[in-house]
Amino acid sequence: MDIQLCINAMKRLISALLCVSMLFLISGCSQKSKMHQRLERNDWADDVKAAVNDMLSNCGVDSEDYKEDTYAVFDFDNTSSIFDVEDQLCIYQLEVMAFEIKPEQMSKVLFTDLSDHNADLTSYGLIKGSYNDIIGDIVNAYTYLYKTYGPFTAKGLDEAKAAQVQKDAQWLEFATKLRLLYELVGEVESSSIAYPWVLYWFYGMTEDEVYALAKKSHEKYTAVETSEVTWTSPDTVKSKIGSVSYTWTSGVGVTENMKELWSSLEDNGIDVWVCSASCTAAVRAAIDVCGLHDYITGMLAMTTKTDADGKFINAYDYETGCGYYAKEDGAWEKMTTPTRAQTFLDGKVTAITNAIAPEYNNHGPIAGFMDSTGDFNFCTEYKTLKLVCCFNRANRKITDGGGLIAEIAMYQKDTLEYTFEKASEAGDTLYVLQGRDENGMRAFRNSNLTLRYGAEVGKLFANDDNNTQLEYIVNNNMSVADALNTFAVKTGEDHSEFGIKYGFLDKYSGYHTHE
């Protein structure tokens, strides 16, 4: 009898332990399901925060409809970062004179793919003279500096030597005019010429050398507050175009919000990719320096051809240029599928379709993150897009993709009253607009408005033309598709519905035209 009582008692104990274990497992599973991240920071715009969190709930691992072939694509400059990492790298390269170009090669490199060398470019308002004139001045100054302080290398000068060189008037002549030439090329040439042109500054360097240089640049300029710096070439230096000035923005960085966003996407089973119009090395270095490597699957960016020794030459690589996978050990592994495109405008669509989509059953991205015209195509053409966030630079006009997307975001928010669910039910991508503060160490704001550098009042749009175009969209009850398809393509004032020249693309495949 006593033995039977003991047996029964043991059974009850085992049963109780099993119940406790089951409760623990159920509680653990419940806690696990609640552990998938959501945006929590208070310096997101409320509608942006809600939209991202709704997407995570509806499309992430917590959702019954979750699909493993789900990914998001980010632009980098002025999207993932505040300000442009490659523009800042240009400045740093000039400051430390990190060049592998010999004086006799400089003219050939700088003239790469440029149009009429003798044409008068004064009308662009940057210089008085031609390409021949400004490049002649640059080569003369570089030759003097190279013979006096060189030879220069990809590593650049140390701090003391750089400070010595920068005291020489010829350095200011060289640095000011080469950076101004970059601006001029952007004004005069087509995007397909201007975007890769600056990559040729790395002529003679390897990918690893550019990565190391970029890392130093990012480490320096992520640690400084935003400021504006003006370089003026000395009028004491005899030259063809005379004294000129160039003003640049000092400081660049990635906010804690962006880290939270990438981390939340990754934690919810949505892979993070970057597709950038900067060079691959500059973007990889920025991802590493800014603490984003753990959350990204891979990246695509601009690629340059190399010679037999793996050194960059002055030609874009359409055939073999590839992106990189981010490895768990902090390293990078080069992909084997070429992008076959310059990674801006419709080239981003081509690159994503060629190099990313095949890893996801050829599906397009579920979300896109952007700031300007260069991102417009990939953030509007994919039918798979549930959400697009535009980071508001508040200087994007109606002749820029960022300006039109900012208007659409406000139209959806204030007139259509879209939420994530309502946009999906309507068959639309939800567009939202995130404001930022460009001052100090740079941050996001709980607003759609942006505080531009030096400003005390936030701005929503670049100017009244954006409001006029938005009013037209509202008054005509336009669909998202009609608005994007109408206002994306360039037009003249005589063809404009409201007397303002608009548009930024020569041609456009159209809203939701790609799977």
ZAVO-708165 format. One line per 8 residues: their letters; for each residue x, y, z of C-alpha. Coordinates in Angstrom, 3 decimals, always signed. Layout:
// ZAVO-708165
A) X:Y:Z ~ ...
//
This chain:
// ZAVO-708165
MDIQLCIN) +0.000:+0.000:+0.000 ~ +2.744:+2.382:+0.919 ~ +4.503:+1.527:-2.346 ~ +1.339:+2.308:-4.323 ~ +0.957:+5.641:-2.555 ~ +4.540:+6.468:-3.428 ~ +3.930:+5.521:-7.044 ~ +0.808:+7.713:-7.197
AMKRLISA) +2.649:+10.570:-5.570 ~ +5.443:+10.244:-8.109 ~ +2.925:+10.274:-10.949 ~ +1.338:+13.447:-9.586 ~ +4.773:+15.055:-9.226 ~ +5.759:+14.109:-12.748 ~ +2.439:+15.403:-14.072 ~ +2.911:+18.663:-12.218
LLCVSMLF) +6.430:+19.016:-13.523 ~ +5.208:+18.370:-17.061 ~ +2.537:+21.038:-16.668 ~ +5.092:+23.525:-15.364 ~ +7.412:+22.629:-18.236 ~ +4.625:+23.130:-20.762 ~ +3.702:+26.471:-19.231 ~ +7.344:+27.483:-19.324
LISGCSQK) +7.629:+26.475:-22.964 ~ +4.420:+28.277:-23.890 ~ +5.558:+31.351:-21.989 ~ +8.956:+31.108:-23.614 ~ +7.400:+30.869:-27.084 ~ +5.154:+33.802:-26.301 ~ +8.097:+35.824:-25.073 ~ +10.049:+34.787:-28.129
SKMHQRLE) +7.310:+36.022:-30.444 ~ +7.327:+39.333:-28.634 ~ +11.083:+39.657:-28.891 ~ +11.099:+40.529:-32.590 ~ +12.055:+44.162:-32.715 ~ +9.919:+47.157:-33.511 ~ +10.932:+50.778:-33.830 ~ +10.840:+52.383:-30.397
RNDWADDV) +12.805:+55.604:-30.604 ~ +10.838:+58.823:-30.151 ~ +12.713:+60.743:-32.838 ~ +10.945:+59.026:-35.712 ~ +8.086:+60.848:-37.417 ~ +4.989:+59.200:-35.927 ~ +3.581:+58.082:-39.272 ~ +6.944:+56.669:-40.377
KAAVNDML) +7.343:+54.722:-37.155 ~ +3.797:+53.347:-37.411 ~ +4.254:+52.403:-41.077 ~ +7.488:+50.505:-40.480 ~ +6.099:+48.705:-37.453 ~ +2.921:+47.795:-39.345 ~ +5.039:+46.379:-42.146 ~ +7.056:+44.335:-39.662
SNCGVDSE) +3.847:+42.979:-38.147 ~ +2.234:+42.196:-41.486 ~ +5.267:+40.971:-43.424 ~ +7.859:+39.902:-40.851 ~ +8.379:+36.550:-39.127 ~ +5.479:+37.169:-36.720 ~ +3.028:+37.220:-39.620 ~ +1.211:+34.146:-40.918
DYKEDTYA) +1.923:+35.493:-44.414 ~ +5.676:+35.761:-43.884 ~ +7.804:+34.673:-46.822 ~ +11.495:+33.941:-46.488 ~ +12.269:+35.603:-49.816 ~ +11.645:+39.063:-48.349 ~ +14.128:+41.904:-48.501 ~ +14.416:+45.688:-48.362
VFDFDNTS) +16.734:+47.940:-50.381 ~ +18.335:+51.138:-49.110 ~ +20.107:+53.895:-50.939 ~ +23.108:+54.995:-48.869 ~ +24.078:+58.660:-49.276 ~ +21.523:+60.996:-47.696 ~ +19.343:+57.962:-46.924 ~ +21.233:+55.501:-44.748
SIFDVEDQ) +23.607:+58.355:-43.914 ~ +22.962:+62.032:-43.459 ~ +25.007:+63.706:-46.195 ~ +27.154:+62.011:-48.793 ~ +29.999:+59.683:-47.804 ~ +31.646:+59.758:-51.226 ~ +31.534:+63.565:-51.421 ~ +33.230:+63.628:-48.036
LCIYQLEV) +35.771:+61.080:-49.251 ~ +36.627:+63.414:-52.152 ~ +37.479:+66.131:-49.656 ~ +39.574:+63.805:-47.524 ~ +41.407:+62.493:-50.582 ~ +42.357:+66.065:-51.480 ~ +43.332:+66.913:-47.895 ~ +45.809:+64.040:-47.627
MAFEIKPE) +46.749:+63.955:-51.332 ~ +45.925:+60.265:-51.688 ~ +46.581:+59.698:-55.390 ~ +48.329:+57.038:-57.453 ~ +48.118:+59.233:-60.557 ~ +51.405:+60.470:-61.957 ~ +51.487:+64.091:-63.220 ~ +51.705:+62.993:-66.841
QMSKVLFT) +48.580:+60.818:-66.367 ~ +46.375:+63.405:-64.658 ~ +45.138:+65.132:-67.805 ~ +44.093:+61.822:-69.406 ~ +42.232:+60.761:-66.269 ~ +40.367:+64.037:-65.805 ~ +39.296:+64.286:-69.441 ~ +37.735:+60.805:-69.380
DLSDHNAD) +34.451:+60.823:-71.342 ~ +34.032:+64.619:-71.111 ~ +32.368:+66.487:-73.976 ~ +33.825:+69.370:-76.000 ~ +37.074:+70.276:-74.239 ~ +37.183:+73.775:-75.730 ~ +33.547:+74.811:-75.223 ~ +32.996:+77.915:-73.107
LTSYGLIK) +31.307:+76.743:-69.880 ~ +30.906:+80.182:-68.316 ~ +27.106:+80.021:-68.570 ~ +27.005:+77.316:-65.886 ~ +28.097:+79.891:-63.325 ~ +31.011:+77.949:-61.846 ~ +34.046:+79.010:-63.891 ~ +34.986:+81.366:-66.672
GSYNDIIG) +36.461:+79.221:-69.398 ~ +36.518:+75.671:-70.722 ~ +37.426:+72.185:-69.560 ~ +40.826:+72.754:-71.133 ~ +41.308:+75.844:-69.011 ~ +40.389:+74.426:-65.610 ~ +42.052:+71.044:-66.181 ~ +45.193:+72.847:-67.346
DIVNAYTY) +45.258:+74.764:-64.053 ~ +44.701:+71.556:-62.052 ~ +47.468:+69.648:-63.835 ~ +49.943:+72.516:-63.388 ~ +49.279:+72.692:-59.637 ~ +49.357:+68.902:-59.233 ~ +52.652:+68.635:-61.103 ~ +54.235:+71.215:-58.809
LYKTYGPF) +52.895:+69.501:-55.672 ~ +53.984:+66.056:-56.852 ~ +57.532:+67.201:-57.600 ~ +57.761:+69.205:-54.380 ~ +56.091:+66.888:-51.864 ~ +55.547:+63.605:-53.717 ~ +55.459:+61.005:-54.915 ~ +51.913:+60.626:-53.594
TAKGLDEA) +50.386:+57.243:-52.786 ~ +47.015:+55.647:-52.049 ~ +47.756:+55.846:-48.308 ~ +47.927:+59.622:-48.396 ~ +50.155:+61.902:-46.366 ~ +50.406:+61.712:-42.602 ~ +48.841:+64.509:-40.572 ~ +52.010:+66.568:-40.238
KAAQVQKD) +52.987:+66.313:-43.909 ~ +49.419:+67.056:-45.027 ~ +49.358:+70.184:-42.867 ~ +52.626:+71.306:-44.451 ~ +51.330:+70.763:-47.990 ~ +48.054:+72.553:-47.290 ~ +49.979:+75.713:-46.388 ~ +51.238:+75.878:-49.956
AQWLEFAT) +49.121:+78.107:-52.206 ~ +49.425:+75.531:-54.972 ~ +47.582:+72.968:-52.834 ~ +44.615:+75.313:-52.439 ~ +44.748:+75.953:-56.179 ~ +44.678:+72.209:-56.874 ~ +42.113:+71.164:-54.252 ~ +39.638:+73.957:-54.965
KLRLLYEL) +39.665:+73.537:-58.716 ~ +39.547:+69.736:-58.770 ~ +36.553:+69.692:-56.420 ~ +34.913:+72.455:-58.448 ~ +35.556:+70.463:-61.623 ~ +33.574:+67.581:-60.109 ~ +30.674:+70.003:-59.623 ~ +31.046:+71.311:-63.169
VGEVESSS) +31.033:+67.822:-64.688 ~ +27.764:+67.151:-62.835 ~ +26.228:+70.248:-64.388 ~ +27.508:+69.838:-67.942 ~ +27.469:+66.094:-68.580 ~ +24.773:+63.442:-68.522 ~ +24.411:+61.382:-65.364 ~ +25.995:+58.370:-67.049
IAYPWVLY) +29.170:+60.411:-67.541 ~ +29.126:+62.432:-64.314 ~ +28.373:+59.653:-61.819 ~ +31.360:+57.409:-62.621 ~ +33.732:+60.304:-63.424 ~ +34.709:+60.901:-59.791 ~ +35.605:+57.202:-59.396 ~ +38.516:+57.768:-61.737
WFYGMTED) +40.265:+59.762:-59.023 ~ +41.126:+56.297:-57.672 ~ +43.075:+55.462:-60.838 ~ +45.982:+53.145:-59.959 ~ +44.550:+52.072:-56.574 ~ +43.164:+48.693:-55.565 ~ +39.739:+48.122:-54.006 ~ +41.388:+47.437:-50.645
EVYALAKK) +43.370:+50.666:-50.837 ~ +40.246:+52.713:-51.553 ~ +38.431:+50.937:-48.706 ~ +41.264:+51.824:-46.287 ~ +41.244:+55.446:-47.464 ~ +37.462:+55.668:-47.148 ~ +37.565:+54.198:-43.663 ~ +39.927:+56.965:-42.523
SHEKYTAV) +37.680:+59.578:-44.123 ~ +34.561:+58.234:-42.413 ~ +36.291:+57.950:-39.038 ~ +37.304:+61.606:-39.274 ~ +34.089:+63.125:-40.556 ~ +31.556:+61.119:-38.552 ~ +33.169:+62.629:-35.455 ~ +32.610:+66.310:-36.334
ETSEVTWT) +29.579:+68.573:-36.165 ~ +28.105:+69.867:-39.390 ~ +29.744:+72.988:-40.775 ~ +30.334:+74.652:-44.106 ~ +33.859:+75.215:-45.388 ~ +34.859:+77.419:-48.310 ~ +38.013:+76.894:-50.303 ~ +39.236:+79.725:-52.543
SPDTVKSK) +42.079:+79.297:-54.976 ~ +44.637:+82.083:-54.448 ~ +44.719:+84.946:-56.924 ~ +48.491:+84.953:-56.409 ~ +48.753:+81.745:-58.450 ~ +48.931:+82.434:-62.164 ~ +46.165:+80.467:-63.908 ~ +43.835:+80.375:-66.885
IGSVSYTW) +40.493:+80.686:-65.067 ~ +41.692:+82.847:-62.173 ~ +40.553:+82.612:-58.576 ~ +37.468:+80.488:-57.847 ~ +35.719:+79.262:-54.710 ~ +33.978:+76.073:-53.640 ~ +31.888:+75.550:-50.489 ~ +31.443:+72.072:-49.064
TSGVGVTE) +29.653:+70.514:-46.114 ~ +31.829:+69.015:-43.396 ~ +30.409:+66.097:-41.438 ~ +28.552:+62.907:-42.269 ~ +27.019:+60.131:-40.239 ~ +24.482:+57.400:-39.575 ~ +21.854:+58.006:-36.899 ~ +20.900:+55.616:-34.116
NMKELWSS) +17.495:+55.459:-35.830 ~ +19.043:+53.887:-38.894 ~ +20.774:+51.257:-36.784 ~ +17.452:+50.516:-35.084 ~ +15.709:+50.251:-38.461 ~ +18.259:+47.892:-40.023 ~ +18.378:+45.815:-36.848 ~ +14.579:+45.575:-36.717
LEDNGIDV) +14.300:+44.497:-40.336 ~ +16.995:+41.860:-39.910 ~ +15.432:+40.592:-36.670 ~ +12.076:+40.229:-38.423 ~ +13.486:+38.120:-41.242 ~ +13.621:+40.914:-43.825 ~ +17.071:+41.027:-45.400 ~ +18.725:+44.431:-45.742
WVCSASCT) +20.487:+45.384:-48.972 ~ +22.122:+48.615:-50.116 ~ +22.142:+49.842:-53.693 ~ +24.225:+53.007:-53.901 ~ +25.591:+55.338:-56.570 ~ +28.827:+55.752:-54.619 ~ +31.767:+53.404:-55.153 ~ +31.674:+49.989:-53.489
AAVRAAID) +34.686:+50.631:-51.250 ~ +33.305:+53.906:-49.863 ~ +29.968:+52.323:-48.966 ~ +31.461:+49.168:-47.451 ~ +33.750:+51.299:-45.292 ~ +30.850:+53.477:-44.141 ~ +28.778:+50.437:-43.208 ~ +31.673:+49.137:-41.107
VCGLHDYI) +32.640:+52.433:-39.483 ~ +29.022:+53.299:-38.631 ~ +28.220:+49.952:-36.977 ~ +25.796:+48.572:-39.564 ~ +27.651:+45.471:-40.740 ~ +25.812:+43.010:-38.465 ~ +22.417:+43.864:-39.975 ~ +23.084:+43.830:-43.717
TGMLAMTT) +23.005:+40.942:-46.163 ~ +24.836:+42.642:-49.012 ~ +25.440:+45.742:-51.082 ~ +25.647:+46.917:-54.690 ~ +27.350:+50.118:-55.834 ~ +29.371:+51.672:-58.644 ~ +32.220:+49.588:-60.041 ~ +35.335:+50.492:-62.016
KTDADGKF) +37.406:+48.290:-64.312 ~ +40.795:+47.092:-63.106 ~ +44.011:+46.193:-64.888 ~ +45.865:+42.859:-64.675 ~ +47.252:+43.874:-61.257 ~ +43.810:+44.646:-59.822 ~ +44.316:+48.409:-59.989 ~ +41.515:+50.725:-61.075
INAYDYET) +41.598:+52.320:-64.502 ~ +39.443:+55.133:-65.885 ~ +36.568:+53.025:-67.251 ~ +33.272:+51.829:-65.780 ~ +32.849:+48.070:-65.316 ~ +29.563:+46.943:-66.837 ~ +30.611:+43.369:-67.559 ~ +32.133:+42.045:-64.337
GCGYYAKE) +31.377:+44.689:-61.700 ~ +29.835:+43.029:-58.645 ~ +28.598:+43.886:-55.190 ~ +29.545:+42.283:-51.867 ~ +27.984:+40.008:-49.262 ~ +28.424:+41.063:-45.636 ~ +29.876:+38.106:-43.726 ~ +29.101:+37.339:-40.080
DGAWEKMT) +32.756:+37.696:-39.074 ~ +32.770:+41.331:-40.193 ~ +34.439:+40.588:-43.512 ~ +33.116:+41.096:-47.036 ~ +32.827:+38.528:-49.812 ~ +32.620:+39.632:-53.427 ~ +29.535:+38.466:-55.264 ~ +29.802:+36.612:-58.563
TPTRAQTF) +26.727:+37.993:-60.321 ~ +27.464:+41.320:-62.067 ~ +25.076:+44.246:-61.745 ~ +25.642:+45.207:-65.414 ~ +24.575:+48.779:-64.703 ~ +25.490:+52.098:-63.213 ~ +23.631:+51.985:-59.916 ~ +21.362:+55.021:-60.176
LDGKVTAI) +17.978:+55.749:-61.825 ~ +16.774:+52.732:-63.844 ~ +20.256:+51.261:-63.392 ~ +19.308:+50.489:-59.794 ~ +16.350:+48.464:-61.061 ~ +18.666:+46.640:-63.452 ~ +21.206:+45.961:-60.711 ~ +18.601:+44.732:-58.219
TNAIAPEY) +16.948:+42.538:-60.833 ~ +20.285:+41.089:-61.962 ~ +22.150:+40.639:-58.694 ~ +19.662:+40.533:-55.797 ~ +16.292:+39.274:-57.023 ~ +17.619:+35.873:-58.227 ~ +18.426:+35.061:-54.597 ~ +14.763:+35.671:-53.692
NNHGPIAG) +12.914:+33.664:-56.357 ~ +13.242:+36.708:-58.636 ~ +10.939:+38.775:-56.423 ~ +11.419:+42.508:-56.079 ~ +11.972:+44.242:-52.711 ~ +9.190:+44.636:-50.165 ~ +10.463:+48.055:-49.043 ~ +12.630:+50.845:-50.414
FMDSTGDF) +14.428:+53.712:-48.682 ~ +15.444:+56.774:-50.682 ~ +16.076:+60.508:-50.891 ~ +16.325:+61.663:-54.523 ~ +15.940:+61.127:-58.265 ~ +18.624:+58.450:-58.358 ~ +16.368:+56.219:-56.222 ~ +13.035:+57.044:-57.843
NFCTEYKT) +12.884:+54.112:-60.256 ~ +13.576:+51.326:-57.785 ~ +11.216:+52.883:-55.238 ~ +8.255:+53.093:-57.647 ~ +8.529:+50.414:-60.323 ~ +8.340:+47.207:-58.267 ~ +4.841:+45.827:-57.640 ~ +6.232:+44.032:-54.589
LKLVCCFN) +6.870:+47.302:-52.725 ~ +4.674:+47.647:-49.656 ~ +6.485:+50.616:-48.132 ~ +8.849:+53.366:-49.262 ~ +10.398:+55.858:-46.851 ~ +11.828:+59.056:-48.322 ~ +14.325:+60.890:-46.114 ~ +13.482:+64.542:-46.463
RANRKITD) +16.285:+66.802:-47.617 ~ +13.772:+69.679:-47.964 ~ +15.577:+70.926:-51.070 ~ +14.164:+68.426:-53.575 ~ +12.222:+70.409:-56.188 ~ +9.495:+69.154:-58.543 ~ +12.318:+68.479:-60.979 ~ +13.673:+65.831:-58.587
GGGLIAEI) +12.313:+62.416:-57.652 ~ +12.665:+63.169:-53.954 ~ +10.418:+66.202:-54.339 ~ +7.647:+64.242:-56.058 ~ +7.813:+61.373:-53.558 ~ +7.642:+63.886:-50.692 ~ +4.440:+65.263:-52.222 ~ +2.961:+61.779:-52.680
AMYQKDTL) +3.759:+60.952:-49.057 ~ +1.850:+64.019:-47.885 ~ -1.001:+63.290:-50.315 ~ -1.382:+59.768:-48.996 ~ -1.166:+60.922:-45.395 ~ -3.398:+64.000:-45.426 ~ -5.828:+63.424:-48.312 ~ -6.072:+59.673:-48.913
EYTFEKAS) -5.523:+59.017:-45.186 ~ -3.547:+55.909:-45.981 ~ -2.261:+53.558:-43.343 ~ -0.112:+50.571:-44.226 ~ -3.210:+48.368:-44.415 ~ -5.280:+50.855:-46.443 ~ -2.492:+51.377:-48.960 ~ -2.091:+47.617:-49.384
EAGDTLYV) -5.842:+47.145:-49.824 ~ -5.785:+49.831:-52.535 ~ -2.923:+48.082:-54.307 ~ -0.553:+50.973:-53.608 ~ +2.866:+51.311:-52.064 ~ +2.691:+53.399:-48.895 ~ +5.010:+56.420:-49.112 ~ +6.154:+58.165:-45.942
LQGRDENG) +8.471:+61.120:-45.327 ~ +11.044:+61.263:-42.527 ~ +12.374:+64.612:-41.339 ~ +15.914:+65.149:-40.110 ~ +18.068:+67.708:-38.345 ~ +21.231:+68.479:-40.320 ~ +22.802:+70.545:-37.533 ~ +25.254:+69.480:-34.836
MRAFRNSN) +26.013:+65.760:-34.974 ~ +22.948:+65.220:-37.227 ~ +19.785:+63.359:-36.206 ~ +16.215:+62.455:-37.148 ~ +13.185:+64.381:-35.924 ~ +9.701:+63.436:-34.805 ~ +8.399:+65.266:-37.863 ~ +8.059:+65.117:-41.621
LTLRYGAE) +9.846:+68.485:-41.742 ~ +13.612:+68.874:-41.937 ~ +15.845:+71.405:-40.235 ~ +18.403:+72.173:-42.904 ~ +21.887:+73.204:-41.839 ~ +21.813:+76.631:-40.214 ~ +18.000:+76.770:-40.115 ~ +15.849:+77.204:-37.025
VGKLFAND) +12.525:+76.378:-38.685 ~ +11.720:+73.070:-40.327 ~ +10.831:+72.820:-44.022 ~ +8.573:+70.329:-45.745 ~ +9.345:+71.092:-49.394 ~ +11.995:+72.928:-51.395 ~ +9.679:+75.760:-52.485 ~ +6.135:+76.760:-53.452
DNNTQLEY) +6.287:+74.774:-56.704 ~ +6.001:+71.599:-54.642 ~ +2.871:+72.960:-52.985 ~ +1.428:+73.950:-56.371 ~ +2.011:+70.484:-57.782 ~ +0.585:+68.826:-54.667 ~ -2.510:+71.041:-54.860 ~ -2.989:+69.936:-58.468
IVNNNMSV) -2.779:+66.279:-57.413 ~ -5.314:+66.858:-54.626 ~ -7.732:+68.966:-56.660 ~ -7.768:+66.447:-59.492 ~ -8.170:+63.489:-57.144 ~ -5.298:+61.748:-58.906 ~ -4.390:+58.156:-58.196 ~ -0.873:+57.444:-57.014
ADALNTFA) -0.150:+55.788:-60.359 ~ -1.441:+58.775:-62.349 ~ +0.534:+61.271:-60.276 ~ +3.807:+59.374:-60.534 ~ +3.412:+58.531:-64.209 ~ +2.439:+62.116:-65.066 ~ +4.987:+64.102:-63.104 ~ +8.076:+61.892:-63.343
VKTGEDHS) +8.775:+62.590:-67.005 ~ +10.348:+65.895:-68.006 ~ +8.141:+68.465:-69.702 ~ +8.353:+72.034:-70.901 ~ +6.290:+74.862:-69.474 ~ +4.123:+74.988:-72.587 ~ +3.046:+71.397:-71.915 ~ +2.560:+71.805:-68.183
EFGIKYGF) -0.905:+71.447:-66.682 ~ -0.273:+74.302:-64.264 ~ +2.363:+76.468:-65.949 ~ +5.408:+75.095:-64.132 ~ +8.176:+73.054:-65.680 ~ +8.294:+69.673:-63.934 ~ +9.738:+66.181:-64.272 ~ +13.180:+64.647:-63.981
LDKYSGYH) +13.262:+61.514:-66.168 ~ +13.654:+61.340:-69.939 ~ +11.657:+58.111:-69.918 ~ +9.918:+56.052:-67.246 ~ +8.765:+52.430:-67.235 ~ +5.921:+53.419:-64.940 ~ +4.557:+52.793:-61.466 ~ +4.425:+49.113:-60.472
THE) +5.694:+47.788:-63.793 ~ +8.130:+45.205:-62.348 ~ +7.380:+42.129:-60.241
//
